[in-house]
């Protein structure tokens, strides 16, 4: 494993040397243009709905209905957002957003605590049956989640969590996916570090907190991003556990909204609500994306 | 000696809390779900054991609505899987390879643009796409000159559902492939280039074999995820036109949590059957891909 790490660090200077050597192979430039063309077309298709959603939220209903399809409004108005924020009874969007924010933030914080501690246990501690336990839980967690959907509702009901945020914050902490990623990442960190700390008399909590935790920051940030967006965008579960309009998160709310506003009577407001629902995950992504590539190499640790 | 005892307690602190969470929120409901599939249950009262009755009705009683619903739901779920999964593997792979090209600039911007729809919830995304493909107000009529209502006619209803799925789903696999491809040793590519291997040759004989594990992983996970499809058809078509996009998860939710008395036992049996389908197909994929690659 440490060999692989060393290899990765070795790679960088070598690439630089190669770049300074001028090579003009025609194959490279053709494939370059094909790559560019493909990526640019894809980017345009990918971005149009986002731009369209945003700009439509700044158009008046009469303009939307009368002017046909336009990517940009003739006249930019803010009325849609004003009405969205003023509606606090039938469609309390601000309330839904706050609910979602609370749920996703709490869930993410708890996920980070649980996966880093549990990952440490499975990667760094020696106890009987450790790997058997890990792979048994991992195997069971592959069993399709559909089967536990209905009983999960029953459990949430028994805990008195129906129509509360806990219904969305806690059950997801049981998942194995992120723990797998963290354990994978931790196995890639040389053991010498914590072994020498052990010799110096440091206990597991000290080693976890002051040696391992700082080193696994990249993978924790990516898992945090996955957890936040997963929780923010979860749809099936909140539609099942929330019936109280004031308590539900924004995804379940938007389903209601489609019924309330129906038939595209208030398109600008509908789009504005969709746009507001996108903002938090977008901001988090912009912050976290630089950690992406270095954290999710599924190849590492599996070859070795 | 007391020192040693203390050390043995520590793992319980680190691993224990999660094991409890796992037992309560995954293990218990899974077993209970399987048990409930052999019962008549309305979610309120105690389940009543009925043996294999639910399964017999769903699988063999051609006069029962549950039988028709299950067949239709499973068929539509399979259609969704077959249409979406290949695209959700191939497009991200092409993007990742194109992004690895040495001369391509603006990598992180392109990556962000393609990933962003993955951050958008299905309900928010669906509202936007429905408007974009609205007959009067969106592009379908005004740009493509189509005069049918897309969500209400086939094959457009499926096309809409697949488009929004691909749009939102490409980013995740792209990140995994990019990360794995960037871990492939650059030396391999350089020596292949010296030997005169072209772009396609380098892709098939270096890139693909080196990312074998991530490929199997994403293929299995994407397929399993696709079998659980629910939000896209619910938001885009509500199962229409004429139930032709009504997927199994929508029936399961309707039976267990819909209006009227809950038929959770029957819904659980459908869920177990769907679970078995997913399990068998995942195992098959893993087995075949692992054998072919070895």
Interface residues (C-beta under 8 A of the other chain):
Chain A: X7 X8 X11 X14 X15 X18 X19 X25 X27 X28 X29 X31 X32 X34 X35 X36 X38 X39 X42 X43 X45 X46 X47 X48 X49 X50 X52 X53 X56 X64 X65 X68 X69 X114 X117 X118 X120 X121 X122 X125 X127 X130 X133 X137 X140 X141 X142 X143 X144 X145 X146 X147 X148 X149 X150 X151 X152 X153 X154 X155 X170 X171 X173 X174 X175 X176 X179 X203 X204 X208 X229 X232 X233 X235 X236 X239 X240 X250 X251 X252 X254 X255 X257 X258 X264 X267 X270 X271 X273 X274 X275 X277 X278 X281 X282 X285 X286 X289 X290 X292 X293 X294 X295 X296 X297 X298 X299 X300 X302
Chain B: X8 X10 X11 X13 X14 X15 X17 X18 X19 X21 X22 X24 X25 X26 X27 X28 X29 X30 X32 X33 X34 X36 X43 X91 X94 X95 X97 X98 X99 X101 X102 X103 X104 X108 X110 X111 X112 X113 X114 X115 X116 X117 X118 X119 X120 X121 X122 X123 X124 X125 X127 X128 X129 X131 X132 X134 X136 X137 X138 X139 X141 X142 X143 X167 X175 X176 X178 X179 X180 X182 X183 X185 X186 X187 X190 X193 X198 X199 X210 X211 X213 X214 X217 X224 X227 X228 X230 X231 X234 X235 X249 X252 X253 X256 X257 X264 X267 X268 X271 X272 X274 X275 X278 X279 X282
